[in-house]
Amino acid sequence: HTSTFAPTAGGPVTLTTGTLTVEIGANLTGTDSFVANGPLTLDFAGQLSTTGSVDAYGGMSLSGGNILSSTILNNHAAATWNLTPGPNDELSLGATINNLAGATFTVVGSSTGDLIIPVDDSAVGFNNAGSFISSVSGGYFEIVVPFSNSGTVSVLQGELELGTQSASSTSSGIFTGAEGTYLGLVGETLTPASTISSQGSVQLFESSEAGSYSAAGGTITDTSTFTGPVLDLGASLDVYHTSTFAPTAGGPVTLTTGALMLEPGANLGGTDSFGVSGPLTMSIGTGLTTTGAVDVGGLFTWGIYGYLDGVTIDAMGGISMQDDGNRQLDDATVNNYGVADFVGPSFSYIAMYGGSFHNESTGTLNLGGTQPYFAIGGLGADGSQPTFINDGTMVQDATTGTFFEMPVVNTGSMNVLQGTLGLTATNSGTVTVAAGAALSSDNYTQTAGSTILNGGEFDGGTFTLNGGILSGYGAINANVTNGGQVIPGGPGAAGGLTVNGNYTQTTAGALDVEIGGTTAGSQYDQLDVTGHAALAGTLSISLLT
């Protein structure tokens, strides 16, 4: 039951014994300190509440439901805590467990969820200067008090979580984990002398890592900073809230991982670059604000309300932009090398503040849904306009259309299958407009390449052909200046182009028509100008074959 050692005179004192056992539900209290040269045993729900210290030199055995109140428990030898189902172990009123240098503290058992927890706001804690070993089979346990490690923590199996949000702790020691294990550190300040080297997975929550870090099984970070050398992020990097990677020495560097996941509302910042061999997933409302580059081998999923600030993303495995809502690009660069799908059921847009979206020569950008939109949110930090560059293949298949507020440079191919592609463009590639579709531009300039109307139309202010070919059949509802080559119907086919505006052909321009009968549009080419026509340059006539 309860026994008290509290001398009325000449105390408190230190009492020495061989074996010290606190039986089931019993409580050793008072003011004296105790030294056990033999085994110290706390049976189930046993309590130590003496305000002195208890030193165990002959080994120590703990079980479930133990309570330490005001007591400082010092382990000098080999301690074993055997997890059993039942109540948590509790620390209160400044109680502290010290596993001293040279000592071993081993946790065994198979129970899930056993805890060392604080029951008040006093400065309770667990300090490890020796060897702390967690070997819990088939479960996990938590020490929810400040945990300071200047020795070694080893997770041999199961899951271990150390520390608390309510108070911080500092560690300069070594943390290791076997393959398949989990180590979680909460409220931990890891000094430059510290080392985390795990074959399992590691999570840092509200912690700072200034030491060496390696977690082959993967990394989970939540409101944490990494300023030390990161050797291995492992199979995946999972980010909650805000985390930064910005080494104080030897950086910035490129960190590699198999997959990068930003959970809803998370932000990944800092100065380092990331090489992601698999997918990058930006959930709803997430941000990438690292000033480095992110190279993505798998699919880059850019969720709605996601923002990119200052980062360069090389999407080798394509991009998925689904669902209605906005995305934001601030002085960032997105380079697409794979298949990118920008699809919104109703209205989805990217607001660009400076920066660039570049569909590379190997890339395909599919614009679908109802109305994707590329908007100018504002200028970049250097006063620059945002830009859009297409060197690959772009397919407009949205029912209403796709619209670009920023200048578009096209050296690849643009295919307008339906709806309207609205832009201000400089074209030196190929633009094809299908029947029933429209290309709309207040200012369209072509320096090379071709614009082909396959029954579609062009709507806008001016169509300036400084080079290349305008061909096909359909309507051009704009003023046309031809300094290149106009071929109604296209090479080898009869057809008609209607210019609902003025047509000016310069001395460098050419009009190529083919004849093979007496019916306009089907047996010979026709250029029908409803406005004023001013002709110079070359008229070339050939027979249809």
C-alpha positions as CSV (number, residue, x, y, z in Angstrom):
1,H,0.0,0.0,0.0
2,T,1.5,3.4,1.0
3,S,4.7,3.9,3.1
4,T,6.3,7.2,3.9
5,F,9.9,8.0,4.8
6,A,10.1,11.7,6.0
7,P,12.3,12.2,9.1
8,T,11.2,15.1,11.3
9,A,14.8,16.0,12.1
10,G,18.1,15.7,10.3
11,G,16.5,14.9,7.0
12,P,15.9,14.2,4.3
13,V,18.5,11.5,4.0
14,T,19.6,8.9,1.5
15,L,18.6,5.4,2.4
16,T,20.4,2.3,0.9
17,T,19.0,-1.1,0.3
18,G,19.7,-4.2,-1.6
19,T,16.4,-4.9,-3.3
20,L,13.6,-2.4,-3.7
21,T,10.2,-3.6,-4.7
22,V,7.0,-1.5,-5.0
23,E,4.2,-4.0,-5.0
24,I,1.1,-3.9,-7.2
25,G,-0.7,-0.6,-6.5
26,A,1.7,0.4,-3.7
27,N,3.2,3.9,-3.2
28,L,6.6,4.8,-1.8
29,T,6.5,8.4,-0.7
30,G,8.1,10.9,1.6
31,T,11.2,13.1,1.4
32,D,14.1,10.7,1.5
33,S,16.2,9.5,-1.4
34,F,16.9,5.8,-2.0
35,V,19.8,3.8,-3.4
36,A,19.0,0.2,-4.6
37,N,22.2,-1.8,-5.1
38,G,20.1,-4.8,-6.2
39,P,17.1,-5.0,-8.5
40,L,14.4,-2.2,-8.4
41,T,11.0,-3.4,-9.3
42,L,7.8,-1.4,-9.9
43,D,5.0,-3.8,-10.2
44,F,1.7,-3.0,-12.0
45,A,0.5,0.5,-11.0
46,G,3.3,0.9,-8.5
47,Q,4.2,4.5,-7.5
48,L,7.2,6.5,-6.5
49,S,6.3,9.8,-5.1
50,T,9.2,10.6,-2.8
51,T,10.5,14.1,-3.4
52,G,14.0,12.7,-3.3
53,S,15.8,10.6,-5.9
54,V,15.8,6.9,-6.5
55,D,19.0,5.4,-7.9
56,A,18.9,1.9,-9.3
57,Y,22.4,0.3,-9.5
58,G,21.3,-3.4,-9.8
59,G,18.9,-3.2,-12.7
60,M,15.3,-2.0,-12.9
61,S,12.0,-3.5,-14.0
62,L,8.9,-1.4,-14.8
63,S,5.4,-2.4,-15.9
64,G,2.1,-0.7,-16.9
65,G,0.4,1.9,-14.8
66,N,3.5,3.1,-12.9
67,I,3.3,6.6,-11.5
68,L,6.3,8.9,-10.7
69,S,5.4,12.1,-8.9
70,S,8.2,14.5,-7.8
71,T,10.7,11.7,-8.0
72,I,13.9,11.6,-10.0
73,L,14.6,8.1,-11.1
74,N,18.2,7.3,-12.1
75,N,19.0,4.1,-13.9
76,H,22.7,3.1,-13.6
77,A,22.5,-0.5,-15.0
78,A,20.0,-2.4,-17.2
79,A,16.4,-1.4,-17.1
80,T,13.5,-3.2,-18.7
81,W,10.0,-1.8,-19.3
82,N,7.6,-4.6,-20.2
83,L,4.5,-3.1,-21.9
84,T,1.2,-4.7,-20.8
85,P,-2.3,-3.7,-21.7
86,G,-3.7,-1.3,-19.1
87,P,-3.3,2.3,-17.8
88,N,-0.5,4.6,-19.0
89,D,2.6,5.3,-17.0
90,E,2.4,8.9,-15.6
91,L,5.0,11.6,-14.6
92,S,4.0,14.6,-12.6
93,L,5.3,17.4,-10.3
94,G,8.7,17.5,-12.0
95,A,9.3,13.8,-12.0
96,T,12.2,12.8,-14.3
97,I,13.7,9.5,-15.6
98,N,17.4,9.6,-16.3
99,N,19.0,6.7,-18.1
100,L,22.6,7.5,-17.3
101,A,25.8,7.0,-19.4
102,G,26.7,3.3,-19.6
103,A,23.2,2.2,-18.7
104,T,20.6,0.4,-20.8
105,F,16.9,1.0,-20.9
106,T,15.0,-1.5,-23.0
107,V,11.3,-1.4,-23.9
108,V,9.7,-4.8,-24.8
109,G,6.2,-6.3,-25.1
110,S,3.5,-6.2,-27.8
111,S,1.0,-3.8,-26.4
112,T,-0.1,-0.9,-28.6
113,G,-0.5,2.6,-27.3
114,D,1.2,2.4,-23.9
115,L,2.4,5.9,-23.0
116,I,4.6,7.8,-20.5
117,I,2.5,10.9,-20.2
118,P,2.5,14.1,-18.1
119,V,-0.4,14.7,-15.9
120,D,0.4,18.4,-15.2
121,D,2.5,21.2,-16.7
122,S,5.6,20.7,-14.5
123,A,9.0,20.1,-15.9
124,V,8.8,16.4,-16.2
125,G,11.1,14.6,-18.7
126,F,13.1,11.6,-19.9
127,N,16.9,12.1,-20.3
128,N,18.9,9.4,-22.0
129,A,22.7,9.5,-21.8
130,G,23.1,5.7,-22.2
131,S,21.4,3.3,-24.6
132,F,17.6,3.4,-25.0
133,I,16.3,0.4,-27.0
134,S,12.7,0.0,-28.3
135,S,11.8,-3.5,-29.3
136,V,8.0,-3.5,-29.3
137,S,6.6,-6.2,-31.5
138,G,3.5,-5.5,-33.6
139,G,2.6,-2.1,-32.1
140,Y,3.8,1.3,-31.0
141,F,4.3,3.3,-27.9
142,E,4.8,7.0,-27.1
143,I,6.8,8.9,-24.5
144,V,4.8,12.1,-24.4
145,V,7.2,14.1,-22.2
146,P,10.3,16.1,-23.3
147,F,12.9,13.5,-24.3
148,S,16.5,14.5,-24.5
149,N,19.0,12.1,-26.0
150,S,22.8,12.5,-25.6
151,G,23.4,8.8,-25.9
152,T,21.9,6.3,-28.4
153,V,18.2,5.5,-29.2
154,S,17.7,2.3,-31.2
155,V,14.4,1.2,-32.6
156,L,14.7,-2.5,-33.3
157,Q,11.1,-3.2,-34.2
158,G,7.7,-1.5,-34.0
159,E,7.0,2.2,-33.7
160,L,8.4,4.7,-31.2
161,E,7.4,8.3,-30.7
162,L,9.3,10.6,-28.4
163,G,8.6,14.1,-27.1
164,T,5.7,16.5,-26.8
165,Q,4.3,19.7,-28.4
166,S,3.9,21.4,-25.1
167,A,7.6,21.6,-24.2
168,S,10.8,21.4,-26.3
169,S,13.8,19.2,-25.7
170,T,17.4,19.1,-27.0
171,S,19.3,16.1,-28.3
172,S,22.9,15.7,-29.4
173,G,23.0,11.9,-29.5
174,I,22.4,9.2,-32.1
175,F,19.0,7.8,-33.3
176,T,18.9,4.6,-35.3
177,G,16.1,2.4,-36.6
178,A,15.9,-1.0,-38.3
179,E,14.2,-1.6,-41.6
180,G,10.4,-1.4,-41.3
181,T,10.5,0.6,-38.0
182,Y,9.1,4.1,-37.3
183,L,10.7,6.8,-35.2
184,G,8.8,10.0,-34.4
185,L,10.4,13.0,-32.7
186,V,8.1,15.8,-31.4
187,G,9.3,19.2,-30.2
188,E,12.9,18.1,-30.6
189,T,15.9,20.4,-31.2
190,L,18.6,18.3,-32.8
191,T,22.0,19.9,-32.5
192,P,24.8,19.8,-35.1
193,A,26.4,16.9,-33.1
194,S,23.3,14.7,-33.4
195,T,22.7,11.9,-35.9
196,I,19.6,10.3,-37.2
197,S,20.5,7.2,-39.2
198,S,17.5,4.9,-39.8
199,Q,16.7,2.1,-42.2
200,G,13.1,2.7,-41.4
201,S,10.9,5.8,-41.6
202,V,11.3,9.0,-39.5
203,Q,8.9,11.8,-38.7
204,L,9.8,15.2,-37.3
205,F,7.0,17.2,-35.8
206,E,7.7,20.8,-34.7
207,S,11.3,20.0,-34.6
208,S,14.6,21.3,-35.9
209,E,17.3,19.1,-37.4
210,A,20.8,20.6,-37.5
211,G,22.7,17.3,-37.4
212,S,23.2,14.5,-39.9
213,Y,20.0,13.0,-41.2
214,S,19.3,9.7,-43.1
215,A,16.0,7.7,-43.2
216,A,16.0,5.0,-45.9
217,G,12.4,4.1,-45.2
218,G,11.1,7.6,-45.8
219,T,10.6,11.0,-44.2
220,I,7.6,12.7,-42.7
221,T,8.0,16.3,-41.7
222,D,5.5,18.5,-40.0
223,T,6.3,22.1,-39.1
224,S,10.1,21.4,-39.0
225,T,13.4,22.7,-40.3
226,F,16.4,20.9,-41.7
227,T,19.6,22.9,-41.6
228,G,22.1,20.1,-41.2
229,P,23.4,17.6,-43.8
230,V,20.6,15.5,-45.2
231,L,22.1,12.3,-46.5
232,D,19.0,10.4,-47.4
233,L,15.3,11.3,-47.4
234,G,14.4,7.7,-48.2
235,A,11.6,6.2,-50.3
236,S,9.3,9.2,-49.8
237,L,9.0,12.7,-48.4
238,D,5.6,13.5,-46.9
239,V,5.1,17.2,-45.8
240,Y,2.5,18.6,-43.4
241,H,2.1,22.3,-42.6
242,T,5.4,24.1,-43.3
243,S,8.8,22.6,-43.5
244,T,12.1,24.0,-44.9
245,F,15.4,22.5,-46.1
246,A,18.1,25.2,-46.0
247,P,21.5,23.9,-44.9
248,T,23.6,26.4,-43.0
249,A,26.8,25.0,-44.5
250,G,27.7,23.3,-47.8
251,G,24.4,24.2,-49.5
252,P,22.1,24.5,-51.2
253,V,22.2,20.8,-52.3
254,T,20.0,18.5,-54.3
255,L,18.1,16.0,-52.2
256,T,16.6,12.8,-53.7
257,T,13.5,10.8,-52.8
258,G,11.2,8.3,-54.4
259,A,8.0,10.3,-54.0
260,L,7.1,13.8,-52.7
261,M,3.7,14.4,-51.1
262,L,2.4,17.7,-49.9
263,E,-0.6,17.1,-47.7
264,P,-3.5,19.6,-47.8
265,G,-2.3,23.1,-46.7
266,A,1.3,22.2,-46.6
267,N,4.3,24.2,-47.8
268,L,7.8,23.1,-48.7
269,G,10.3,25.9,-48.6
270,G,14.0,26.6,-48.2
271,T,16.9,26.7,-50.6
272,D,17.5,23.0,-51.6
273,S,16.6,21.3,-54.8
274,F,14.8,18.0,-55.0
275,G,15.2,15.0,-57.3
276,V,12.0,13.0,-57.2
277,S,12.2,9.7,-59.1
278,G,8.5,9.0,-58.8
279,P,5.4,11.3,-58.4
280,L,5.1,14.8,-56.9
281,T,1.6,15.4,-55.4
282,M,0.5,18.8,-54.4
283,S,-2.8,18.4,-52.5
284,I,-5.4,21.2,-52.2
285,G,-4.0,24.5,-51.0
286,T,-0.3,23.5,-50.9
287,G,2.8,25.5,-51.8
288,L,6.2,24.9,-53.2
289,T,8.4,27.8,-52.3
290,T,11.9,26.4,-52.3
291,T,14.3,28.5,-54.4
292,G,15.8,25.4,-55.8
293,A,14.6,23.2,-58.6
294,V,12.3,20.1,-58.4
295,D,13.0,17.4,-61.0
296,V,10.0,15.0,-61.1
297,G,10.4,11.6,-62.9
298,G,6.8,10.6,-62.3
299,L,3.5,12.4,-62.5
300,F,3.3,15.9,-61.1
301,T,-0.2,16.4,-59.7
302,W,-0.9,20.1,-59.2
303,G,-4.0,20.4,-57.0
304,I,-6.3,23.4,-56.9
305,Y,-5.3,26.4,-54.8
306,G,-1.7,25.2,-55.1
307,Y,0.9,27.8,-55.5
308,L,4.5,27.8,-56.9
309,D,6.8,30.6,-55.7
310,G,10.4,31.0,-57.1
311,V,10.7,27.3,-57.8
312,T,11.6,25.6,-61.1
313,I,9.8,22.3,-61.8
314,D,10.9,19.9,-64.5
315,A,7.9,17.6,-64.9
316,M,9.5,14.7,-66.8
317,G,6.5,12.4,-66.2
318,G,3.8,14.9,-67.1
319,I,1.3,17.1,-65.1
320,S,-2.2,16.5,-63.9
321,M,-4.3,19.6,-63.3
322,Q,-7.9,18.5,-62.6
323,D,-11.0,20.0,-61.0
324,D,-12.3,23.6,-60.9
325,G,-10.4,26.3,-59.1
326,N,-7.3,28.4,-59.3
327,R,-3.6,27.6,-59.2
328,Q,-0.9,30.3,-58.8
329,L,2.6,30.7,-60.2
330,D,4.8,33.5,-58.7
331,D,8.1,34.0,-60.4
332,A,8.3,30.2,-60.9
333,T,9.0,28.1,-64.0
334,V,7.1,24.9,-65.0
335,N,8.7,22.8,-67.7
336,N,6.6,20.0,-69.0
337,Y,8.3,17.1,-70.8
338,G,5.5,14.5,-70.6
339,V,1.7,14.5,-71.0
340,A,0.0,17.4,-69.1
341,D,-3.7,17.5,-68.7
342,F,-5.4,20.8,-67.7
343,V,-9.0,19.9,-67.3
344,G,-11.8,21.5,-65.2
345,P,-15.5,20.6,-65.3
346,S,-16.5,24.3,-65.3
347,F,-13.7,26.9,-64.9
348,S,-10.1,26.4,-63.9
349,Y,-7.3,28.8,-64.2
350,I,-3.6,29.5,-63.5
351,A,-2.8,33.0,-62.3
352,M,0.7,33.9,-63.2
353,Y,2.7,36.6,-61.5
354,G,5.8,36.7,-63.7
355,G,7.5,33.3,-64.4
356,S,6.9,30.9,-67.2
357,F,5.0,27.8,-68.3
358,H,7.0,25.9,-70.9
359,N,5.7,22.9,-72.8
360,E,8.9,21.4,-74.0
361,S,9.5,19.7,-77.4
362,T,8.7,16.3,-75.9
363,G,5.7,17.5,-74.0
364,T,2.0,17.3,-74.8
365,L,-0.5,19.8,-73.2
366,N,-4.1,18.7,-73.3
367,L,-6.6,21.4,-72.6
368,G,-10.0,19.9,-71.8
369,G,-13.1,20.3,-69.7
370,T,-15.0,23.5,-70.2
371,Q,-12.7,26.5,-70.0
372,P,-9.1,26.4,-68.8
373,Y,-7.6,29.8,-68.4
374,F,-4.1,31.2,-68.1
375,A,-4.4,34.6,-66.4
376,I,-1.9,37.4,-65.7
377,G,-2.2,37.9,-62.0
378,G,0.5,40.6,-62.0
379,L,4.1,41.3,-62.8
380,G,7.0,39.3,-61.5
381,A,9.3,40.7,-58.7
382,D,11.6,42.0,-61.4
383,G,8.7,43.7,-63.3
384,S,8.6,41.0,-66.0
385,Q,5.4,39.7,-67.7
386,P,4.6,36.0,-67.4
387,T,5.3,34.0,-70.5
388,F,3.9,30.8,-72.1
389,I,6.1,28.8,-74.5
390,N,5.0,25.8,-76.5
391,D,7.7,23.8,-78.2
392,G,5.8,20.6,-78.1
393,T,2.2,19.6,-78.8
394,M,-0.8,21.5,-77.5
395,V,-4.4,20.3,-78.0
396,Q,-7.3,22.6,-77.3
397,D,-10.4,20.3,-76.7
398,A,-12.3,22.3,-74.1
399,T,-15.9,22.8,-75.0
400,T,-15.9,26.6,-74.5
401,G,-12.2,27.1,-75.1
402,T,-8.8,28.0,-73.6
403,F,-7.7,31.6,-73.1
404,F,-4.3,33.1,-72.5
405,E,-3.8,36.6,-71.2
406,M,0.0,36.5,-71.5
407,P,1.9,36.4,-74.8
408,V,2.3,32.9,-76.2
409,V,5.3,31.8,-78.3
410,N,4.7,28.7,-80.4
411,T,7.4,26.7,-82.1
412,G,5.6,23.4,-81.8
413,S,2.1,22.4,-82.8
414,M,-1.2,23.7,-81.6
415,N,-4.4,21.8,-82.5
416,V,-7.7,23.5,-82.0
417,L,-10.3,20.7,-82.1
418,Q,-13.3,22.5,-80.7
419,G,-14.2,25.7,-78.9
420,T,-11.9,28.7,-79.1
421,L,-8.2,29.1,-78.5
422,G,-7.8,32.7,-77.5
423,L,-4.3,34.2,-77.3
424,T,-1.8,36.8,-78.4
425,A,0.8,34.7,-80.2
426,T,4.0,34.6,-82.1
427,N,3.9,31.5,-84.2
428,S,6.8,29.8,-86.0
429,G,5.4,26.3,-85.6
430,T,2.1,24.8,-86.8
431,V,-1.4,25.9,-85.8
432,T,-4.4,23.8,-87.0
433,V,-8.0,24.9,-86.5
434,A,-10.7,22.2,-87.1
435,A,-14.2,22.8,-88.5
436,G,-16.4,24.5,-85.9
437,A,-13.4,25.6,-83.9
438,A,-11.9,29.1,-83.7
439,L,-8.5,30.7,-83.2
440,S,-8.9,34.1,-81.6
441,S,-6.2,36.8,-81.3
442,D,-6.1,40.5,-81.2
443,N,-2.5,40.4,-82.5
444,Y,-1.3,37.2,-84.2
445,T,2.1,37.2,-85.8
446,Q,3.6,34.4,-87.8
447,T,7.4,34.4,-88.6
448,A,7.7,30.9,-90.0
449,G,5.8,27.6,-89.9
450,S,2.1,27.4,-90.8
451,T,-1.4,28.2,-89.8
452,I,-4.0,25.8,-91.3
453,L,-7.7,26.3,-91.3
454,N,-9.5,22.9,-91.7
455,G,-12.9,24.5,-91.9
456,G,-12.3,26.6,-88.7
457,E,-12.0,30.3,-88.4
458,F,-9.7,33.1,-87.1
459,D,-11.3,35.9,-85.1
460,G,-9.3,38.9,-84.0
461,G,-7.8,42.3,-84.9
462,T,-4.8,41.6,-87.1
463,F,-3.2,38.6,-88.7
464,T,0.3,39.4,-89.7
465,L,2.1,36.9,-91.9
466,N,5.8,37.7,-91.9
467,G,6.9,34.2,-92.9
468,G,5.6,30.7,-93.4
469,I,2.2,29.6,-94.8
470,L,-1.5,30.4,-94.2
471,S,-3.6,27.7,-95.8
472,G,-6.8,25.7,-95.8
473,Y,-10.4,26.7,-95.9
474,G,-12.5,28.8,-93.6
475,A,-13.0,32.4,-92.5
476,I,-10.6,35.0,-91.2
477,N,-12.5,37.7,-89.4
478,A,-9.6,40.1,-89.2
479,N,-7.3,42.3,-91.3
480,V,-4.6,40.2,-92.9
481,T,-1.1,41.4,-93.9
482,N,0.7,38.8,-96.1
483,G,4.5,38.9,-96.2
484,G,4.7,35.1,-96.4
485,Q,2.6,32.6,-98.4
486,V,-1.2,32.2,-98.6
487,I,-2.5,29.0,-100.1
488,P,-6.3,28.7,-100.2
489,G,-7.3,25.1,-99.8
490,G,-3.8,24.0,-99.0
491,P,-1.2,22.4,-101.3
492,G,-2.8,19.9,-103.7
493,A,-6.4,20.7,-102.7
494,A,-9.0,23.3,-103.8
495,G,-10.6,25.4,-101.2
496,G,-11.6,28.9,-100.2
497,L,-10.4,31.4,-97.7
498,T,-12.6,34.3,-96.8
499,V,-11.1,37.4,-95.3
500,N,-13.8,39.4,-93.6
501,G,-11.6,42.5,-93.4
502,N,-8.8,44.1,-95.5
503,Y,-6.1,42.0,-97.2
504,T,-2.7,43.6,-97.8
505,Q,0.0,41.6,-99.6
506,T,3.5,43.0,-99.4
507,T,6.3,42.7,-101.9
508,A,7.6,39.7,-99.9
509,G,4.2,38.0,-100.0
510,A,2.9,35.3,-102.3
511,L,-0.6,34.1,-103.2
512,D,-0.6,30.5,-104.4
513,V,-3.7,29.3,-106.2
514,E,-4.5,26.0,-107.9
515,I,-7.0,25.5,-110.7
516,G,-8.6,22.4,-112.1
517,G,-12.2,23.3,-113.1
518,T,-14.8,26.0,-113.0
519,T,-16.3,25.6,-109.5
520,A,-14.9,27.8,-106.7
521,G,-13.8,26.0,-103.6
522,S,-14.0,22.5,-105.0
523,Q,-12.3,22.8,-108.4
524,Y,-10.2,25.9,-108.0
525,D,-8.9,28.0,-105.1
526,Q,-10.5,31.2,-104.0
527,L,-9.4,34.1,-101.8
528,D,-12.6,36.1,-101.0
529,V,-11.8,39.5,-99.5
530,T,-14.8,41.4,-98.2
531,G,-12.8,44.6,-97.4
532,H,-10.0,46.3,-99.3
533,A,-7.4,44.3,-101.1
534,A,-3.9,45.7,-101.8
535,L,-1.8,43.3,-103.9
536,A,1.9,43.3,-104.4
537,G,4.5,40.5,-104.4
538,T,3.8,37.3,-106.3
539,L,0.7,35.5,-107.7
540,S,1.5,31.8,-108.4
541,I,-0.9,29.7,-110.4
542,S,-0.6,26.0,-110.8
543,L,-2.9,23.1,-112.0
544,L,-4.5,20.7,-109.6
545,T,-3.4,17.1,-110.3
